[in-house]
């Protein structure tokens, strides 16, 4: 059970908080194409960081599966990866965020006391990015 919780946490980190090395000051919605499988993903710019706004669903050669082993869950949750495979599953130019990158995001969102509620709030994201998407965040 602990392993499953850790794996769900990995997919949350990977799919919701992957950051791109390109920096910009505007807040906008965009997309990029993962050339490995031609999947199109939405991105969101918050402050000077670009984050994935969709769950990654790239199929790796091993160590990935669907939530509850049901492919119907791929659209909402993406794929689940082990930590090592999550690092390899990132598209070219993308990476798992560092603590410093998380700290920058938290500061942009108003600090520790409000950041979690804001990132889960569709209305905040719609205001900031001109589009809404539902974040799949689990607390254990």
BALOBA-1460 file (C-alpha; in Angstrom, 3 decimals):
// residues 140
<rec num="1" residu="x" x="0.000" y="0.000" z="0.000"/>
<rec num="2" residu="x" x="2.857" y="2.373" z="0.850"/>
<rec num="3" residu="x" x="4.446" y="1.636" z="-2.543"/>
<rec num="4" residu="x" x="1.164" y="2.480" z="-4.320"/>
<rec num="5" residu="x" x="0.886" y="5.760" z="-2.387"/>
<rec num="6" residu="x" x="4.456" y="6.662" z="-3.345"/>
<rec num="7" residu="x" x="3.758" y="5.857" z="-6.986"/>
<rec num="8" residu="x" x="0.642" y="8.001" z="-7.041"/>
<rec num="9" residu="x" x="2.705" y="10.800" z="-5.522"/>
<rec num="10" residu="x" x="5.271" y="10.351" z="-8.301"/>
<rec num="11" residu="x" x="2.633" y="10.722" z="-11.012"/>
<rec num="12" residu="x" x="1.281" y="13.830" z="-9.316"/>
<rec num="13" residu="x" x="4.707" y="15.386" z="-9.186"/>
<rec num="14" residu="x" x="5.544" y="14.328" z="-12.713"/>
<rec num="15" residu="x" x="2.321" y="15.240" z="-14.408"/>
<rec num="16" residu="x" x="1.388" y="18.407" z="-12.578"/>
<rec num="17" residu="x" x="4.653" y="19.944" z="-11.641"/>
<rec num="18" residu="x" x="7.081" y="19.245" z="-14.431"/>
<rec num="19" residu="x" x="8.777" y="22.460" z="-15.327"/>
<rec num="20" residu="x" x="10.376" y="23.526" z="-18.544"/>
<rec num="21" residu="x" x="13.749" y="25.262" z="-18.675"/>
<rec num="22" residu="x" x="12.405" y="28.155" z="-20.795"/>
<rec num="23" residu="x" x="11.385" y="31.156" z="-18.667"/>
<rec num="24" residu="x" x="8.851" y="33.898" z="-19.407"/>
<rec num="25" residu="x" x="7.088" y="36.589" z="-17.343"/>
<rec num="26" residu="x" x="3.582" y="36.293" z="-18.773"/>
<rec num="27" residu="x" x="0.773" y="34.027" z="-17.586"/>
<rec num="28" residu="x" x="-0.592" y="32.130" z="-20.530"/>
<rec num="29" residu="x" x="-1.784" y="28.789" z="-21.808"/>
<rec num="30" residu="x" x="0.183" y="27.004" z="-24.449"/>
<rec num="31" residu="x" x="0.830" y="23.539" z="-25.797"/>
<rec num="32" residu="x" x="3.779" y="21.440" z="-26.826"/>
<rec num="33" residu="x" x="4.131" y="18.233" z="-28.817"/>
<rec num="34" residu="x" x="5.999" y="15.279" z="-27.375"/>
<rec num="35" residu="x" x="7.804" y="14.145" z="-30.511"/>
<rec num="36" residu="x" x="8.266" y="10.613" z="-29.143"/>
<rec num="37" residu="x" x="4.570" y="9.796" z="-29.627"/>
<rec num="38" residu="x" x="3.118" y="13.047" z="-31.059"/>
<rec num="39" residu="x" x="0.996" y="13.649" z="-27.951"/>
<rec num="40" residu="x" x="-0.070" y="17.249" z="-27.471"/>
<rec num="41" residu="x" x="0.063" y="18.546" z="-23.891"/>
<rec num="42" residu="x" x="-1.239" y="21.795" z="-22.430"/>
<rec num="43" residu="x" x="1.164" y="23.914" z="-20.413"/>
<rec num="44" residu="x" x="0.577" y="26.813" z="-18.058"/>
<rec num="45" residu="x" x="2.889" y="29.700" z="-17.262"/>
<rec num="46" residu="x" x="2.833" y="30.840" z="-13.647"/>
<rec num="47" residu="x" x="5.215" y="33.684" z="-12.922"/>
<rec num="48" residu="x" x="8.394" y="32.880" z="-14.797"/>
<rec num="49" residu="x" x="7.882" y="29.112" z="-14.860"/>
<rec num="50" residu="x" x="6.165" y="26.849" z="-17.365"/>
<rec num="51" residu="x" x="4.423" y="23.786" z="-15.912"/>
<rec num="52" residu="x" x="2.652" y="20.866" z="-17.536"/>
<rec num="53" residu="x" x="-1.101" y="21.298" z="-17.204"/>
<rec num="54" residu="x" x="-1.906" y="17.696" z="-18.110"/>
<rec num="55" residu="x" x="-0.883" y="14.317" z="-16.834"/>
<rec num="56" residu="x" x="1.944" y="12.665" z="-18.745"/>
<rec num="57" residu="x" x="0.856" y="9.478" z="-20.508"/>
<rec num="58" residu="x" x="4.001" y="8.475" z="-22.413"/>
<rec num="59" residu="x" x="4.401" y="4.695" z="-22.532"/>
<rec num="60" residu="x" x="7.868" y="3.646" z="-21.444"/>
<rec num="61" residu="x" x="9.396" y="0.245" z="-22.098"/>
<rec num="62" residu="x" x="8.956" y="-0.750" z="-18.432"/>
<rec num="63" residu="x" x="7.861" y="0.473" z="-15.023"/>
<rec num="64" residu="x" x="4.683" y="2.282" z="-16.071"/>
<rec num="65" residu="x" x="1.022" y="1.362" z="-15.746"/>
<rec num="66" residu="x" x="-2.460" y="2.825" z="-15.366"/>
<rec num="67" residu="x" x="-4.112" y="3.797" z="-12.108"/>
<rec num="68" residu="x" x="-5.979" y="0.722" z="-10.842"/>
<rec num="69" residu="x" x="-4.518" y="-1.093" z="-13.903"/>
<rec num="70" residu="x" x="-7.400" y="0.230" z="-16.000"/>
<rec num="71" residu="x" x="-6.618" y="2.073" z="-19.261"/>
<rec num="72" residu="x" x="-9.779" y="4.154" z="-18.861"/>
<rec num="73" residu="x" x="-7.923" y="6.029" z="-16.107"/>
<rec num="74" residu="x" x="-5.200" y="7.212" z="-18.499"/>
<rec num="75" residu="x" x="-7.068" y="10.302" z="-19.660"/>
<rec num="76" residu="x" x="-7.552" y="11.640" z="-16.137"/>
<rec num="77" residu="x" x="-4.443" y="10.352" z="-14.353"/>
<rec num="78" residu="x" x="-1.944" y="9.688" z="-17.136"/>
<rec num="79" residu="x" x="0.414" y="6.810" z="-16.489"/>
<rec num="80" residu="x" x="1.999" y="5.907" z="-13.182"/>
<rec num="81" residu="x" x="5.792" y="5.522" z="-13.094"/>
<rec num="82" residu="x" x="8.425" y="4.455" z="-10.636"/>
<rec num="83" residu="x" x="10.603" y="7.366" z="-9.505"/>
<rec num="84" residu="x" x="13.519" y="6.322" z="-11.720"/>
<rec num="85" residu="x" x="11.286" y="5.824" z="-14.754"/>
<rec num="86" residu="x" x="9.512" y="9.140" z="-14.076"/>
<rec num="87" residu="x" x="12.847" y="10.910" z="-14.512"/>
<rec num="88" residu="x" x="13.370" y="9.120" z="-17.837"/>
<rec num="89" residu="x" x="9.776" y="9.603" z="-19.022"/>
<rec num="90" residu="x" x="10.084" y="13.386" z="-19.152"/>
<rec num="91" residu="x" x="9.917" y="14.766" z="-22.699"/>
<rec num="92" residu="x" x="13.032" y="16.383" z="-24.164"/>
<rec num="93" residu="x" x="13.581" y="19.784" z="-22.536"/>
<rec num="94" residu="x" x="11.444" y="18.923" z="-19.493"/>
<rec num="95" residu="x" x="12.458" y="17.643" z="-16.063"/>
<rec num="96" residu="x" x="11.077" y="16.886" z="-12.628"/>
<rec num="97" residu="x" x="11.177" y="20.100" z="-10.602"/>
<rec num="98" residu="x" x="13.780" y="20.788" z="-7.958"/>
<rec num="99" residu="x" x="12.972" y="21.998" z="-4.446"/>
<rec num="100" residu="x" x="14.037" y="25.491" z="-5.526"/>
<rec num="101" residu="x" x="11.538" y="25.372" z="-8.414"/>
<rec num="102" residu="x" x="8.766" y="24.279" z="-6.026"/>
<rec num="103" residu="x" x="9.729" y="27.104" z="-3.680"/>
<rec num="104" residu="x" x="9.504" y="29.613" z="-6.552"/>
<rec num="105" residu="x" x="6.028" y="28.335" z="-7.435"/>
<rec num="106" residu="x" x="4.871" y="28.488" z="-3.805"/>
<rec num="107" residu="x" x="6.161" y="32.058" z="-3.484"/>
<rec num="108" residu="x" x="4.393" y="33.067" z="-6.720"/>
<rec num="109" residu="x" x="1.138" y="31.571" z="-5.404"/>
<rec num="110" residu="x" x="1.331" y="33.596" z="-2.184"/>
<rec num="111" residu="x" x="3.249" y="31.380" z="0.225"/>
<rec num="112" residu="x" x="2.852" y="28.131" z="2.106"/>
<rec num="113" residu="x" x="-0.462" y="28.997" z="3.732"/>
<rec num="114" residu="x" x="-2.367" y="29.564" z="0.457"/>
<rec num="115" residu="x" x="-0.407" y="27.907" z="-2.374"/>
<rec num="116" residu="x" x="-2.002" y="24.462" z="-2.049"/>
<rec num="117" residu="x" x="-5.550" y="25.788" z="-2.134"/>
<rec num="118" residu="x" x="-4.772" y="28.072" z="-5.075"/>
<rec num="119" residu="x" x="-3.182" y="25.392" z="-7.251"/>
<rec num="120" residu="x" x="-6.195" y="23.134" z="-6.663"/>
<rec num="121" residu="x" x="-8.659" y="25.930" z="-7.437"/>
<rec num="122" residu="x" x="-9.971" y="25.965" z="-10.988"/>
<rec num="123" residu="x" x="-11.103" y="29.582" z="-10.611"/>
<rec num="124" residu="x" x="-7.605" y="30.749" z="-9.648"/>
<rec num="125" residu="x" x="-6.016" y="28.955" z="-12.569"/>
<rec num="126" residu="x" x="-8.660" y="30.225" z="-14.959"/>
<rec num="127" residu="x" x="-8.028" y="33.792" z="-13.800"/>
<rec num="128" residu="x" x="-4.272" y="33.397" z="-14.046"/>
<rec num="129" residu="x" x="-4.066" y="31.447" z="-17.271"/>
<rec num="130" residu="x" x="-7.356" y="32.036" z="-19.106"/>
<rec num="131" residu="x" x="-8.199" y="28.344" z="-19.075"/>
<rec num="132" residu="x" x="-9.276" y="25.905" z="-16.423"/>
<rec num="133" residu="x" x="-8.220" y="22.355" z="-15.827"/>
<rec num="134" residu="x" x="-8.800" y="20.004" z="-12.965"/>
<rec num="135" residu="x" x="-5.783" y="18.984" z="-10.956"/>
<rec num="136" residu="x" x="-5.701" y="15.431" z="-9.676"/>
<rec num="137" residu="x" x="-4.135" y="15.767" z="-6.240"/>
<rec num="138" residu="x" x="-4.307" y="13.105" z="-3.565"/>
<rec num="139" residu="x" x="-3.497" y="13.485" z="0.072"/>
<rec num="140" residu="x" x="-2.411" y="10.511" z="2.180"/>
